[in-house]
Amino acid sequence: MTTDINATGEESDSTPSATRIQSVARAVKLIRLAAETPDGVHAELARKHLGVSLATAYHLLNTLAQEGMLDKRDRRYHLGPTGLE
């Protein structure tokens, strides 16, 4: 299995049978970012990290918070109670 860079600049698995769900990949990246950022992730950092609009960053962060993967405190998102289970 090899990793290529696709037309949008994102890494992609070049295995022909691989299916990639973009929203899931983005969510995983945000969870990893939150785990690596002790001060918490704000929407602008998420936007830059993912290369998405600010609205998309907010929607992804809020969805992860609603699912317990992230915890929102003072406009920053931290790894939530179920983030590393």
LOPADREN-952750 format. One line per field, with one value per atom (N, C-alpha, C, CB): residue number from 1; residue in three letters; atom name; x, y, z. Coordinates in steps of 0.001 Angstrom, whole numbers, plus 500000, padded with zeros to 6 digits. Glycine has a CB too. Example, Ala and Ser with C-alpha at 12.3 -4.5 7.8 and 13.67 -1.06 7.14 Angstrom:
nr	c(1,1,1,1,2,2,2,2)
rest	c(ala,ala,ala,ala,ser,ser,ser,ser)
atom	c(N,CA,C,CB,N,CA,C,CB)
xx	c(513190,512300,513200,511308,512850,513670,512900,514084)
yy	c(494310,495500,496700,495527,497750,498940,500030,499402)
zz	c(507800,507800,507800,509046,507080,507140,507870,505725)
! end
This chain:
nr	c(1,1,1,1,2,2,2,2,3,3,3,3,4,4,4,4,5,5,5,5,6,6,6,6,7,7,7,7,8,8,8,8,9,9,9,9,10,10,10,10,11,11,11,11,12,12,12,12,13,13,13,13,14,14,14,14,15,15,15,15,16,16,16,16,17,17,17,17,18,18,18,18,19,19,19,19,20,20,20,20,21,21,21,21,22,22,22,22,23,23,23,23,24,24,24,24,25,25,25,25,26,26,26,26,27,27,27,27,28,28,28,28,29,29,29,29,30,30,30,30,31,31,31,31,32,32,32,32,33,33,33,33,34,34,34,34,35,35,35,35,36,36,36,36,37,37,37,37,38,38,38,38,39,39,39,39,40,40,40,40,41,41,41,41,42,42,42,42,43,43,43,43,44,44,44,44,45,45,45,45,46,46,46,46,47,47,47,47,48,48,48,48,49,49,49,49,50,50,50,50,51,51,51,51,52,52,52,52,53,53,53,53,54,54,54,54,55,55,55,55,56,56,56,56,57,57,57,57,58,58,58,58,59,59,59,59,60,60,60,60,61,61,61,61,62,62,62,62,63,63,63,63,64,64,64,64,65,65,65,65,66,66,66,66,67,67,67,67,68,68,68,68,69,69,69,69,70,70,70,70,71,71,71,71,72,72,72,72,73,73,73,73,74,74,74,74,75,75,75,75,76,76,76,76,77,77,77,77,78,78,78,78,79,79,79,79,80,80,80,80,81,81,81,81,82,82,82,82,83,83,83,83,84,84,84,84,85,85,85,85)
rest	c(met,met,met,met,thr,thr,thr,thr,thr,thr,thr,thr,asp,asp,asp,asp,ile,ile,ile,ile,asn,asn,asn,asn,ala,ala,ala,ala,thr,thr,thr,thr,gly,gly,gly,gly,glu,glu,glu,glu,glu,glu,glu,glu,ser,ser,ser,ser,asp,asp,asp,asp,ser,ser,ser,ser,thr,thr,thr,thr,pro,pro,pro,pro,ser,ser,ser,ser,ala,ala,ala,ala,thr,thr,thr,thr,arg,arg,arg,arg,ile,ile,ile,ile,gln,gln,gln,gln,ser,ser,ser,ser,val,val,val,val,ala,ala,ala,ala,arg,arg,arg,arg,ala,ala,ala,ala,val,val,val,val,lys,lys,lys,lys,leu,leu,leu,leu,ile,ile,ile,ile,arg,arg,arg,arg,leu,leu,leu,leu,ala,ala,ala,ala,ala,ala,ala,ala,glu,glu,glu,glu,thr,thr,thr,thr,pro,pro,pro,pro,asp,asp,asp,asp,gly,gly,gly,gly,val,val,val,val,his,his,his,his,ala,ala,ala,ala,glu,glu,glu,glu,leu,leu,leu,leu,ala,ala,ala,ala,arg,arg,arg,arg,lys,lys,lys,lys,his,his,his,his,leu,leu,leu,leu,gly,gly,gly,gly,val,val,val,val,ser,ser,ser,ser,leu,leu,leu,leu,ala,ala,ala,ala,thr,thr,thr,thr,ala,ala,ala,ala,tyr,tyr,tyr,tyr,his,his,his,his,leu,leu,leu,leu,leu,leu,leu,leu,asn,asn,asn,asn,thr,thr,thr,thr,leu,leu,leu,leu,ala,ala,ala,ala,gln,gln,gln,gln,glu,glu,glu,glu,gly,gly,gly,gly,met,met,met,met,leu,leu,leu,leu,asp,asp,asp,asp,lys,lys,lys,lys,arg,arg,arg,arg,asp,asp,asp,asp,arg,arg,arg,arg,arg,arg,arg,arg,tyr,tyr,tyr,tyr,his,his,his,his,leu,leu,leu,leu,gly,gly,gly,gly,pro,pro,pro,pro,thr,thr,thr,thr,gly,gly,gly,gly,leu,leu,leu,leu,glu,glu,glu,glu)
atom	c(N,CA,C,CB,N,CA,C,CB,N,CA,C,CB,N,CA,C,CB,N,CA,C,CB,N,CA,C,CB,N,CA,C,CB,N,CA,C,CB,N,CA,C,CB,N,CA,C,CB,N,CA,C,CB,N,CA,C,CB,N,CA,C,CB,N,CA,C,CB,N,CA,C,CB,N,CA,C,CB,N,CA,C,CB,N,CA,C,CB,N,CA,C,CB,N,CA,C,CB,N,CA,C,CB,N,CA,C,CB,N,CA,C,CB,N,CA,C,CB,N,CA,C,CB,N,CA,C,CB,N,CA,C,CB,N,CA,C,CB,N,CA,C,CB,N,CA,C,CB,N,CA,C,CB,N,CA,C,CB,N,CA,C,CB,N,CA,C,CB,N,CA,C,CB,N,CA,C,CB,N,CA,C,CB,N,CA,C,CB,N,CA,C,CB,N,CA,C,CB,N,CA,C,CB,N,CA,C,CB,N,CA,C,CB,N,CA,C,CB,N,CA,C,CB,N,CA,C,CB,N,CA,C,CB,N,CA,C,CB,N,CA,C,CB,N,CA,C,CB,N,CA,C,CB,N,CA,C,CB,N,CA,C,CB,N,CA,C,CB,N,CA,C,CB,N,CA,C,CB,N,CA,C,CB,N,CA,C,CB,N,CA,C,CB,N,CA,C,CB,N,CA,C,CB,N,CA,C,CB,N,CA,C,CB,N,CA,C,CB,N,CA,C,CB,N,CA,C,CB,N,CA,C,CB,N,CA,C,CB,N,CA,C,CB,N,CA,C,CB,N,CA,C,CB,N,CA,C,CB,N,CA,C,CB,N,CA,C,CB,N,CA,C,CB,N,CA,C,CB,N,CA,C,CB,N,CA,C,CB,N,CA,C,CB,N,CA,C,CB,N,CA,C,CB,N,CA,C,CB,N,CA,C,CB,N,CA,C,CB,N,CA,C,CB)
xx	c(500847,500000,500896,499035,500581,501340,500408,502063,501003,500224,500581,500480,499581,499771,499117,499192,499448,498795,497776,499832,496507,495466,495405,494100,494467,494357,494122,493243,493551,493295,494439,492018,495532,496686,496611,496870,495609,495464,496091,493985,496558,497092,495953,497856,496218,495200,495856,494409,495154,495609,495442,494820,496511,496439,495958,497783,495603,495058,493716,494914,493517,492286,491005,492325,491019,489803,489520,489891,490400,490229,489128,491549,488234,487196,487511,485771,487487,487843,486655,489108,486206,485121,485760,484108,485667,486361,485987,486072,484719,484309,484881,482790,484986,485569,487056,485352,487741,489165,489400,489738,488550,488678,488431,487703,487438,487138,488314,485876,488907,490068,491227,490508,491447,492514,492267,492631,491014,490705,490892,489285,490528,490731,492222,490087,493006,494472,495041,495155,494566,495032,494711,494401,493513,493127,494006,491645,494350,495207,496620,495265,497048,498411,498489,498947,497346,497305,496765,496433,497650,497202,496328,498404,496531,495744,494387,496506,494118,492849,492909,491768,491989,491914,490809,491666,491112,490076,489724,490538,488612,488089,489060,486755,489751,490690,491860,491214,492355,493420,492913,493948,491704,491113,490951,489750,490503,490332,491650,489782,492700,494017,494540,495014,494373,494879,494209,494656,492920,492167,492070,490793,492299,492145,490691,492915,489828,488388,487929,487576,486676,486111,485945,484739,485815,485609,484295,485620,483263,481967,482088,480906,482799,482992,483772,483724,484784,485564,484669,486725,483833,482897,481947,482091,481398,480454,481115,479885,482324,483034,483350,484335,483862,484190,482946,484860,481863,480634,480047,479603,480098,479598,480418,479621,481737,482592,482335,484078,482053,481731,480392,481697,479399,478093,478181,477096,479122,479303,480245,479836,480753,481607,483075,481098,483438,484830,485687,484926,485073,485747,484911,485973,485564,484915,485183,485430,484136,484300,484380,483144,485491,485694,486318,486596,485689,486222,486587,487442,485680,485835,486969,486070,487436,488465,487968,489829,488423,487991,489160,487458,488882,489870,489384,490086,490291,489897,488823,491099,487729,486573,486638,485332,485592,485581,485642,484355,485171,485225,486267,483855,487083,488057,489135,488693,489495,490579,490169,491757,488891,488439,488823,486931)
yy	c(498832,500000,501235,499995,502227,503467,504635,503614,505759,506967,507983,507539,508552,509567,510851,509110,511944,513220,513417,514410,513616,513770,515205,513352,515494,516802,517936,516781,517651,518691,518838,518389,518087,518185,517319,519573,516457,515575,514228,515409,513564,512223,511273,511755,510328,509337,507988,509725,506969,505599,505206,504631,504741,504424,503005,504624,502267,500933,501064,500179,500370,500543,500267,499658,499369,499014,499930,497585,500853,501722,502745,502437,502888,503904,504906,503294,506170,507216,508152,507998,508313,509222,510500,508585,511583,512819,513361,513856,513343,513890,513086,513925,511775,510926,511237,509412,511362,511687,513033,511713,514006,515317,515222,516317,514449,514284,513648,513430,512635,511975,512962,510740,513772,514774,515755,515529,516158,517089,516457,517594,515203,514510,514411,513093,514062,513995,515370,513451,516406,517763,518154,518763,517838,518149,517393,517805,516154,515362,515939,513912,516604,517155,518622,517015,519243,520672,520882,521430,520950,521043,522265,521073,523370,524580,524545,525790,523514,523383,523925,524088,523493,523860,524883,522614,526000,526962,526781,528423,527319,527076,527531,527786,528627,529120,528154,530504,527583,526585,525355,526189,524932,523780,524075,523413,525274,525682,525585,527113,526134,526098,524670,526950,523896,522512,521646,521892,521861,521047,521658,520814,522955,523623,523745,522885,524043,524170,525563,523086,525873,527163,527185,527421,528381,528525,527875,530012,528009,527391,525875,527786,525286,523831,523408,523367,524176,523870,523889,524873,524916,524990,523791,526297,523453,522330,521024,522189,520779,519556,519551,519416,520668,520747,520568,522086,521240,521137,519735,522138,519083,517714,516779,517236,516924,516082,516355,516322,517595,517924,517313,519455,517376,516786,515271,517120,514646,513196,512795,512655,513782,513494,513279,512300,513431,513239,514443,512980,515621,516846,517520,517800,518360,519107,520584,518663,521409,522832,523614,523354,524346,525201,526512,524499,527630,528955,529075,529257,528691,528796,527941,530230,526983,526040,524625,526284,523731,522339,521495,521835,520682,519789,518345,520118,517407,516021,515750,515082,515154,514934,513630,514968,513346,512148,510846,512146,510828,509579,509646,509275,510682,510884,509833,512165,509205,508208,506857,508695,506606,505297,504195,505279)
zz	c(500000,500000,500000,501219,499174,499116,499356,497765,499691,499928,498858,501354,498213,497189,497652,495827,496984,497233,496118,497295,496481,495462,494957,496022,494096,493454,494443,492449,495603,496601,497590,497349,497373,498248,499476,498659,499552,500700,500394,501081,501436,501257,500932,502518,500055,499746,499572,498487,499951,499815,498350,500767,497713,496293,496027,495659,497077,496888,496186,498246,495039,494271,495049,493087,496011,496719,497916,497181,498200,499367,499116,499709,500086,500043,501124,500228,500778,501730,501892,501264,503123,503442,503985,504477,503224,503556,504932,502511,505284,506579,507739,506677,507568,508617,508750,508301,507634,507661,508350,506231,508058,508702,510201,508075,510600,512023,512755,512210,512153,512771,512904,511938,511878,511948,513084,510619,513298,514376,515749,514233,515884,517164,517463,517139,516449,516631,516978,515350,516290,516571,518004,515596,518471,519850,520842,520086,520524,521410,521490,520929,520426,520357,520780,518949,521093,521389,522803,520347,523793,525196,525489,526106,524787,525030,524348,524563,523574,522879,521461,523647,520662,519250,519067,518355,518441,518102,516632,518398,516227,514880,513788,514706,514004,512996,512802,513393,513890,513777,513036,515172,513355,512667,511180,513290,510853,509460,508698,509384,509290,508648,508525,509435,509565,509596,508531,510984,508327,507382,505986,507914,505883,504597,504177,503538,505149,504887,505284,505659,504997,505409,506933,504701,507464,508906,509330,509307,508513,508836,508905,507793,507964,507977,509213,506704,509579,510779,512014,510944,512140,513266,513278,513204,512128,512065,512490,510648,512018,512401,513903,511584,514412,515837,516705,516153,516350,517143,517100,516649,515946,515846,516717,514392,516680,517524,519006,517193,519351,520748,521154,520950,520281,520586,520762,519481,520093,520193,521333,518880,522076,523219,522880,523914,521619,521229,521608,519728,521587,521995,523072,520782,523856,524920,524664,526339,524574,524294,525595,523423,525738,526906,526444,527975,526763,526427,524953,527278,524070,522614,522055,522237,522844,522388,522634,523118,521798,521873,522344,520501,523346,523947,523748,525479,523889,523789,524814,523984,524386,525237,526001,524422,526753,527607,526833,528459,525591,524807,523699,524200,523690,522628,522507,522814,523627,523584,524113,524366,524206,524723,523789,524939)
! end
